[in-house]
């Protein structure tokens, strides 16, 4: 689903890929874009959590049966809050 936050993430990731082309970006610019990407990801997870809470409140929340990998979650958290 395309949401405003997903669109922002797409744009930031597309811009970050430009560092691999002829367009030169300084390490400071790359760091700033990376920070923005992590903050938008954090905001997206917050909005998703709020939507899940609303579904729980309305009694329509459905659990998804799947494999939980704590290492993957910890890696995601580290990338969001990494300096």
C-alpha positions as MATLAB code, in Angstrom:
seq = 'XXXXXXXXXXXXXXXXXXXXXXXXXXXXXXXXXXXXXXXXXXXXXXXXXXXXXXXXXXXXXXXXXXXXXXXXXXXXXXXXXXX';
ca = [
       0.000    0.000    0.000;
       1.332    3.426   -0.928;
       1.138    5.842    1.972;
       2.770    9.260    2.371;
       5.411    7.770    4.690;
       6.095    4.918    2.271;
       6.481    7.467   -0.524;
       8.976    9.467    1.541;
      10.946    6.285    2.295;
      10.957    5.381   -1.384;
      12.250    8.843   -2.309;
      14.969    8.818    0.366;
      16.141    5.349   -0.667;
      16.167    6.386   -4.319;
      18.281    9.432   -3.481;
      20.633    7.274   -1.411;
      21.186    5.014   -4.430;
      22.432    8.039   -6.346;
      25.646    7.906   -4.329;
      26.576    4.865   -6.439;
      26.244    6.861   -9.672;
      28.228    9.788  -11.015;
      26.508   12.158   -8.602;
      28.897   12.778   -5.733;
      27.560   13.114   -2.209;
      29.692   14.053    0.738;
      29.763   11.736    3.765;
      27.864   14.396    5.716;
      25.032   14.425    3.149;
      24.888   10.625    3.160;
      24.744   10.666    6.960;
      21.865   13.191    6.936;
      19.857   11.189    4.403;
      20.481    8.026    6.388;
      19.249    9.755    9.537;
      16.113   10.938    7.748;
      15.469    7.418    6.460;
      15.761    5.937    9.960;
      13.462    8.580   11.438;
      10.797    8.006    8.782;
      11.051    4.257    9.415;
      10.531    4.899   13.127;
       7.511    7.084   12.375;
       6.101    4.399   10.054;
       6.364    1.716   12.748;
       4.704    4.081   15.248;
       1.775    4.694   12.864;
       1.496    0.949   12.170;
       1.400    0.276   15.915;
      -1.346    2.863   16.385;
      -3.374    1.261   13.607;
      -2.886   -2.160   15.218;
      -4.091   -0.778   18.553;
      -7.191    0.601   16.850;
      -7.883   -2.826   15.321;
      -7.425   -4.492   18.704;
      -9.846   -1.979   20.252;
     -12.405   -2.696   17.514;
     -11.922   -6.464   17.863;
     -10.827   -6.994   14.272;
      -7.078   -7.518   14.786;
      -5.818  -10.700   13.161;
      -2.654  -12.418   14.292;
      -0.242  -13.453   11.583;
       1.422  -16.793   12.160;
       5.056  -16.536   11.138;
       8.636  -17.046   12.139;
       9.964  -14.472   14.588;
      13.644  -13.688   14.278;
      14.802  -11.559   17.228;
      18.151  -10.895   15.514;
      16.344   -9.293   12.582;
      14.344   -7.051   14.929;
      17.458   -6.052   16.869;
      19.264   -5.235   13.616;
      16.332   -3.044   12.554;
      16.345   -1.238   15.891;
      20.097   -0.706   15.671;
      19.802    0.784   12.180;
      17.041    3.124   13.326;
      18.974    4.441   16.324;
      22.533    4.125   15.006;
      24.526    7.359   15.097;
];
